[in-house]
Amino acid sequence: SQATLVACRRSLHKRNGVLEITHEMLERLEAHLTATGEIMVTANMRGNSAEEVAERVLSQTSLCGLQGPTISPVYRSRDGKVAVEYYAINVVVPQKSLYKSIQQLRSIGGSGVLVTKLTYIFDEETPRWRKLLSELGL
């Protein structure tokens, strides 16, 4: 399917709020299109540090994510003290590579794998919005 945004140039310039609504529409559309076919994979991994876990994750071809994996300590109570033995990793992977990604996670010690569908992935800037502003001379 295809969509076209039709608007009055004068309204975009002069009517209060029209440009902001247009910006939000383009942002949501772009973010939804970016998220199509992508999924978030979360897993726990034992490790001595976040850097050690990152090295293992980045050694796998299908676990590179958007800019790389997000790695966070998993805190637990051990003998009355806070301890970190596991790290949670989050990575966005193409849905078509899901099984390969899970196999790679398991091969480096990943467990408790969760998979979440993504609705939106917002980038730093929306190319369609930048193009519209350019065409409007803004």
C-alpha positions as CSV (number, residue, x, y, z in Angstrom):
1,S,0.0,0.0,0.0
2,Q,1.0,3.6,-0.4
3,A,0.1,6.9,1.3
4,T,0.4,10.5,0.3
5,L,0.3,13.5,2.6
6,V,-1.7,16.3,1.0
7,A,-1.7,19.7,2.7
8,C,-2.1,23.4,2.0
9,R,1.3,25.0,2.1
10,R,-0.2,28.2,3.5
11,S,-1.9,26.2,6.3
12,L,1.4,24.5,7.2
13,H,3.0,27.9,7.5
14,K,0.3,30.0,9.1
15,R,-2.3,27.8,11.0
16,N,-1.5,27.3,14.6
17,G,-0.6,23.7,15.4
18,V,-0.8,22.3,11.8
19,L,2.9,21.9,11.4
20,E,3.3,20.2,14.8
21,I,0.5,17.7,14.0
22,T,2.1,17.0,10.7
23,H,5.4,16.4,12.4
24,E,3.9,13.9,14.8
25,M,2.1,12.1,12.0
26,L,5.4,11.7,10.1
27,E,7.3,10.7,13.2
28,R,4.9,8.0,14.1
29,L,4.6,6.7,10.5
30,E,8.4,6.6,10.1
31,A,8.9,4.9,13.5
32,H,6.3,2.3,12.7
33,L,7.8,1.5,9.3
34,T,11.2,1.2,10.9
35,A,9.9,-1.2,13.5
36,T,8.2,-3.5,11.0
37,G,10.0,-6.8,10.9
38,E,12.1,-6.1,13.9
39,I,11.9,-7.6,17.4
40,M,13.4,-7.0,20.8
41,V,15.3,-10.0,22.4
42,T,16.1,-9.9,26.1
43,A,18.2,-12.6,27.8
44,N,20.2,-13.1,31.0
45,M,23.9,-14.0,30.9
46,R,26.4,-14.8,33.6
47,G,29.5,-12.6,33.6
48,N,32.1,-10.9,35.6
49,S,31.4,-7.5,34.0
50,A,29.2,-5.8,31.4
51,E,32.2,-5.4,29.2
52,E,32.9,-9.2,29.2
53,V,29.3,-9.9,28.3
54,A,29.4,-7.3,25.6
55,E,32.5,-8.9,24.0
56,R,30.6,-12.3,23.9
57,V,27.5,-10.7,22.4
58,L,29.3,-8.6,19.8
59,S,31.2,-11.7,18.7
60,Q,27.9,-13.1,17.3
61,T,26.9,-11.8,13.8
62,S,23.1,-11.6,14.4
63,L,23.3,-9.8,17.8
64,C,24.6,-6.4,16.8
65,G,21.3,-4.5,17.4
66,L,20.6,-1.0,16.2
67,Q,23.8,0.5,17.6
68,G,24.8,-2.4,19.7
69,P,23.4,-4.4,22.6
70,T,22.2,-2.8,25.8
71,I,23.7,-4.5,28.8
72,S,22.5,-4.0,32.4
73,P,23.4,-5.6,35.7
74,V,20.8,-7.9,37.3
75,Y,20.9,-7.3,41.0
76,R,20.1,-10.1,43.5
77,S,20.5,-10.6,47.2
78,R,23.1,-13.1,48.2
79,D,23.9,-13.8,51.9
80,G,22.3,-10.5,52.8
81,K,24.4,-8.5,50.3
82,V,23.6,-7.2,46.8
83,A,25.4,-9.2,44.2
84,V,25.7,-9.1,40.4
85,E,26.2,-12.4,38.7
86,Y,24.0,-11.9,35.7
87,Y,23.6,-9.2,33.1
88,A,20.5,-8.6,31.1
89,I,21.0,-8.0,27.4
90,N,18.6,-6.3,25.1
91,V,19.1,-6.4,21.3
92,V,16.9,-5.6,18.3
93,V,17.1,-8.2,15.6
94,P,15.2,-8.8,12.4
95,Q,12.3,-11.1,12.9
96,K,13.5,-13.4,10.1
97,S,16.7,-14.0,12.1
98,L,15.0,-14.8,15.4
99,Y,15.9,-18.5,15.7
100,K,19.5,-17.9,14.6
101,S,19.8,-15.1,17.2
102,I,18.5,-17.3,19.9
103,Q,20.9,-20.1,18.9
104,Q,23.8,-17.6,19.1
105,L,22.6,-16.3,22.5
106,R,22.5,-19.8,23.9
107,S,26.0,-20.6,22.5
108,I,27.4,-17.7,24.5
109,G,25.5,-18.5,27.7
110,G,22.2,-16.7,27.2
111,S,19.2,-18.0,29.1
112,G,15.7,-16.9,30.0
113,V,15.2,-15.4,26.5
114,L,12.2,-13.1,26.1
115,V,11.0,-11.9,22.7
116,T,8.9,-8.7,22.3
117,K,7.2,-7.3,19.2
118,L,8.1,-3.7,18.4
119,T,5.6,-1.1,17.4
120,Y,7.8,1.9,17.0
121,I,11.5,2.6,16.6
122,F,12.1,6.4,16.7
123,D,15.3,7.5,15.1
124,E,17.2,10.7,15.9
125,E,15.6,12.5,13.0
126,T,12.8,11.6,10.6
127,P,13.9,11.8,7.0
128,R,10.4,12.5,5.7
129,W,10.1,15.5,8.2
130,R,13.5,16.9,7.1
131,K,12.4,16.6,3.4
132,L,9.1,18.3,4.1
133,L,10.8,21.2,5.9
134,S,13.2,21.5,3.0
135,E,10.4,21.6,0.4
136,L,8.6,24.3,2.5
137,G,11.8,26.3,2.8
138,L,11.9,26.1,6.6
